[in-house]
Amino acid sequence: MEDIIEQEVRAVLASSPPSLHNRIILVGKLIDALESDAGWVELYGITGELIVPITHDEEDEIGELLEKVKKVRVI
């Protein structure tokens, strides 16, 4: 699962200035979101699409990047 998250984060960060710090934060937040609600597991098992559960909104660069990552579809 971490490979999929890394792929999504890399795809989003490819269009942003590179930042190891942002990548680490985004991966951590995505893992936290996935651990908070297991509802995505069944859909992922059937379709291969990863729907990240909604988490609290952040209003900074990380929040914007996190929203972009959540919109990436993995099939």
C-alpha positions in Angstrom: 0.0 0.0 0.0 2.8 2.4 0.8 4.0 2.0 -2.9 0.7 3.3 -4.1 0.8 6.2 -1.8 4.3 7.0 -2.8 3.2 6.9 -6.5 0.4 9.3 -5.9 2.5 11.7 -3.9 5.3 11.7 -6.6 2.7 12.4 -9.3 1.4 15.4 -7.5 4.8 16.7 -6.4 6.1 16.3 -10.0 4.3 19.6 -10.8 5.5 21.3 -7.7 8.9 22.5 -6.5 10.7 19.4 -5.2 10.6 19.0 -1.5 11.6 15.9 0.5 10.0 17.5 3.6 6.6 17.8 1.8 6.8 14.3 0.5 7.4 12.9 3.9 4.5 14.9 5.4 2.1 14.0 2.6 2.9 10.3 2.9 2.4 10.4 6.6 -0.9 12.2 6.4 -2.2 9.9 3.7 -1.3 6.8 5.8 -3.0 8.4 8.8 -6.2 9.1 6.8 -6.3 5.5 5.5 -5.8 4.1 9.0 -8.6 6.3 10.3 -11.3 4.7 8.2 -11.2 1.2 6.6 -14.1 1.9 4.3 -11.8 2.3 1.3 -10.5 -1.3 1.5 -13.4 -3.1 -0.1 -13.6 -0.7 -3.0 -9.9 -0.9 -3.6 -10.1 -4.7 -3.5 -12.8 -4.7 -6.2 -11.8 -1.8 -8.5 -8.2 -1.0 -7.6 -9.2 2.6 -7.0 -7.9 4.2 -3.9 -10.4 6.6 -2.3 -8.7 8.4 0.6 -11.0 9.2 3.5 -11.8 12.8 4.2 -9.6 14.3 7.0 -9.5 17.7 8.6 -8.7 20.5 6.2 -5.3 22.2 6.3 -5.1 25.7 4.7 -1.5 25.8 3.7 0.7 24.3 1.0 0.5 20.8 2.5 -3.3 21.0 2.5 -3.4 22.0 -1.1 -1.0 19.2 -2.1 -2.9 16.7 0.0 -6.2 17.6 -1.8 -4.4 17.1 -5.2 -3.1 13.7 -4.0 -6.6 12.6 -3.0 -7.8 13.4 -6.5 -5.3 11.1 -8.2 -6.9 7.9 -9.3 -5.0 4.7 -9.0 -6.3 1.9 -11.2 
